[in-house]
């Protein structure tokens, strides 16, 4: 598993419910104090979330021998779609670990919104599911095996477990990549071993008219992060398949050696296919990509050229250094975004050859704020300073006195730090 989690279908539905919860408030109050939108459905949902939170909170004290059965009960009775994909504020430190659920729900440690209680209940569930994967996996497998569309707790839990594993078990490395610690790795490997065969089997059984079910199962394949999913999803009709499953291919390719099924699509006559294939390789970090990426730098489509630079941006420095001369012409590319990305690619290696192009970008009046910010960060990466350049919402243009002075200082820095000879 080497890629970041994505938004689950359950999270999208949960977000809609979360709006109701947030509008309704999280405090204990009389019915007359509730906003008008708080319907009987709202009351039932509030009661359900409070009950689920209490069950999850109290489950933490289960004895070791009881924990497999408790994990299964949490899976069947407590887990509920997550309230929002944008994570809520951290669970307050003021709540002691030995606090009772009744005291928490009574507001003894402050007012905790229903979405936060919901999130915490799910977080406890996910701790159990990770710790007791073998106990819940049979239920997940059977649910996927019977999946014909519609809600599927197993696929929702899978998506959230992926996020949970990254938050709790990720070990980050100097190059920006990461792996999972041994305990979480074992739990995740067990998940992949049991779920990949059944999800892939169900995906292959999808036919015409099963697009929605196929899409949901494809998402599950991507969440598992098993590179076997790439040839499965692309099949023999790679060009149409990557148009349908581009996000899934991107997830599966992250942190993995570039797959031949994806590399093949880089030479497609379809511009959109080339863009998606190149995008899928951005987080691969595979040094073997140098040769195909050099070809992409000359693609007629500027977005493909930009993707090629993103790929190089993520490669190890030694591999990227072998593309220095191939990249240089793109400092003068007709497309602004390509010029900015190319300057960034040189700046991260402290290569002052990008200095003149970066100076011109900073002076371009029509450079949008988004790309101007990247140009300023590239200047800081190259020179170690922004020289006082401001990116305030009302003062980011190059024509302000402050920013003209900053650009002049960068120009002086460039005179003192000429690029190294090729």
C-alpha positions, 0 to 999 in steps of 0.5 A: 500500500503506497498511495494516499486515501481517497474520498469514499462513497460513504463519506459523500453520503455522510457529508450530506447527513453531517450538514443536518447534524451541524445545523442541529447543534451538538448540545443537550437542549429542549426540543423547542431550542432545536432549529426547524430543520431538526426533524424526527429523522434528526432526533433518531440519528442523534440518538443513534450516534450517541448510542454508537459512540457509547458502545464504541467508547466502552468497548475499549476496555474489553479483555484480550479474549473478548476483543475479536467478538467485540470487533465483530459487534462493532462492525455489525452494530456500531460502524456508520458512514463517516460524517465528513471527508475533511477530518474534524478537529482532533479529539480534545485532550481534555477528555481523559482516557478513563472518562465514562461515556455518560460523562462525555455525552453529558458535556462534562468535558465540553460540548462535543458536536455530534459529528465529532462523536461520530468520528471518534466512534468510527476511529475506535471501530477502525482501531479494532478492525485493524487489530482484529482484522481476522475477526471481521474479514469473513463478514467483509468477504461475504458482504462483497460476495453478495454485493449487487449495488447500493450500500456496502459496509465492507467497501466503506470500511475498506476505504476508511481503514486505508485512511486510518492505517496511514494516520496510525501506521505510516513511517515517513522516509527522507525522500517523502515516501513512506511505509507502514509499521510492522503491526499495521502492515500485517493487518493490511496485508491480511486485508488485501489477501482476503479481499482482493480475490473476491472484489476482483472476481465480482468486478470481472462478473460485471457486464453491460448495465453494471457500470455503477457496481463496477465503478464501486468495485473498482474503487475497492480494488484501488483502495487495496493498493495491489498493483495486480489491479492495474492490468485487471482494470485496464484489461485489453481496452486500456484506452477506454478503461483509463478514461473510466477508471483514471482515479483508480489507476492513479492510486494503484500506480503510486509508489509502484514500478511503472506498469507496462499497461500504463506506459503503453498508453503514453504513446496513444493518439488520444491526448486525454489518454496520454494525459491520464497515463502521465498523471498516473505515473506522477507518484510512481517515483520509478527511476526507470521512467527517465527514458519515456518521460524525456519523450513526453517533454516533447509532447504536443500537448502542454498538459502532457508536458506539465505531467512529465515535469511533475513525474521528474519532480518526484523522481530521485535526484540522480535520475532527475539529473539525467534529464537536465538538458532535455528539460532546459528548452521547457524554460522557454515553453509557450505555456506558462504552467509548463514554464513554472513547473520546469523552473520548479523542477530546476529550483528544487535541485538548486540549479540556477540555470532556471534563474532567468526564466524564473525572473521573467515569470515573476515579472509577467503581469498576466501570471495568475496568482496560483502560478505566481505563488509557485514561482515565488516558492521556486525562487525561495527554493533556489535562492533560500529567500523570497526577498520580501515578496508578498503574496497577500490577496491584495498585494501579490502583483509584481507591480507593487513597490514591495514586490518590485523591490523583491524581484530586484533583489532576486535579480541581484542574487542571480548576478552573484550566483550564475548557473554552473557550466553544463 
